[in-house]
């Protein structure tokens, strides 16, 4: 029996539209598996479903987190576990959709049972990475947790910070916690898994079109309200694609056109990384063209 439909793919590839269509057909509930669409402050700039779409079919875990929070894959797993029980209890099919590969990997393979990191440890590491730079902390991580450090780029500030926080707070390297993890929430062999693909030129066109549409829909005002909160720039919500560029525009550093170009370029690079990550980490997921995905999902469910 199918436990869930899992829809992943690069940003702007058509995942959300597919999830909506399947939810209509199957009597399903769309569940968010995107690390940026959890933030309530960022509906427009993260291309979250509209209010009308959320009213049309049930949606869960969209916009339920404040931008001041550092939401993690561990918290998502705890949240989505509760949601999956509720959705199935209501007799509906969970349709998980998003572009965050770590969410899907944790969902189907389990997750390291890392305890909560004390605020003072997190604040200290964040201050150090700003003052000393990511390479310096990567070098320290190489001494404390070489297995994890060896998998990270020397300028990957977020992941270096996270790994160093864990070893400083717990005395155990992140690689140890990964070995002693929590069980998966969805059995991989009982899920319909789809990785949506799109021709490169078409994907670039979609990314560009969508970014300009977000600006027309009020993304700049949304980012202005976020910037007014003066949050830590290292928080995930403050690094959502387009946000740093639009904040620079609001500060008078660059034009709106330059901000849009920067946001689009960051999004294009991210889409490329998403494809590479899934190809390397989740190679058992079938790659399906967006236009074929609906029928492919229905056939798999039968």
Secondary structure as UniProt FT lines:
FT   STRAND          4..9
FT   TURN            11..12
FT   HELIX           15..26
FT   STRAND          28..32
FT   TURN            37..38
FT   TURN            40..41
FT   TURN            43..47
FT   HELIX           51..56
FT   STRAND          59..60
FT   TURN            67..68
FT   HELIX           73..89
FT   TURN            90..91
FT   STRAND          93..97
FT   HELIX           101..109
FT   STRAND          111..112
FT   HELIX           119..132
FT   HELIX           134..144
FT   HELIX           146..149
FT   TURN            150..151
FT   TURN            154..155
FT   HELIX           157..170
FT   HELIX           174..179
FT   STRAND          181..182
FT   HELIX           188..190
FT   STRAND          191..197
FT   HELIX           200..216
FT   TURN            217..218
FT   HELIX           219..228
FT   TURN            233..234
FT   HELIX           236..239
FT   TURN            241..242
FT   HELIX           243..250
FT   TURN            251..252
FT   HELIX           256..281
FT   TURN            283..284
FT   STRAND          286..289
FT   HELIX           290..301
//
